[in-house]
């Protein structure tokens, strides 16, 4: 994987989520969001992951961030 490629980083996080590595996926998606802060999809997936992890307040905040980023 190219370490600074936001798409590759996002898809790695998506794959980690798919195999059940939620904590690893969250870390990877945080990196994807840093690499492409104006793209809402990493924030959306982080919101879903946080929901699955039972972190409802964090998930709500992440979904809001995805909406905010998507509007700009």
C-alpha positions in Angstrom: 0.0 0.0 0.0 1.2 3.5 -0.7 1.4 5.1 2.7 0.1 8.5 1.6 -2.6 7.3 -0.8 -6.0 8.2 0.8 -7.9 5.8 -1.4 -5.7 2.9 -0.6 -5.8 3.7 3.1 -9.6 4.0 3.0 -10.0 0.6 1.3 -7.6 -1.0 3.7 -9.8 0.3 6.6 -12.8 -1.1 4.8 -11.2 -4.5 4.5 -10.1 -4.5 8.1 -13.7 -3.8 9.1 -14.9 -6.6 6.8 -12.8 -9.1 8.7 -13.8 -7.8 12.1 -10.7 -5.8 13.0 -12.8 -2.8 14.2 -10.0 -1.2 16.2 -7.5 -1.5 13.4 -10.0 -0.3 10.9 -10.7 2.8 13.0 -7.0 3.6 13.2 -6.6 3.2 9.5 -9.7 5.3 8.7 -8.5 8.0 11.0 -5.3 8.1 8.8 -7.4 8.1 5.6 -9.4 11.1 7.0 -6.1 12.9 7.7 -4.9 12.3 4.2 -8.2 13.5 2.6 -10.0 15.7 5.1 -12.5 17.0 2.5 -13.7 13.5 1.6 -16.6 12.5 3.8 -16.5 8.7 3.2 -13.9 7.9 5.8 -15.9 9.9 8.4 -19.1 8.0 7.4 -17.4 4.6 7.8 -15.9 5.6 11.1 -19.3 6.6 12.3 -20.7 3.1 11.4 -17.7 1.5 13.1 -18.1 3.5 16.2 -21.8 2.5 16.3 -20.8 -1.2 16.0 -18.3 -0.6 18.9 -21.0 0.8 21.1 -19.6 4.3 21.1 -22.8 6.0 20.2 -21.9 9.6 21.1 -18.6 9.3 19.2 -20.5 7.8 16.2 -23.0 10.6 16.3 -20.2 13.2 16.2 -18.5 11.4 13.3 -21.7 11.2 11.3 -22.1 15.0 11.9 -18.6 15.6 10.7 -19.2 13.6 7.6 -22.3 15.7 6.8 -20.3 18.9 7.5 -17.4 17.8 5.3 -19.8 16.7 2.6 -21.4 20.2 2.5 -18.2 22.1 1.9 
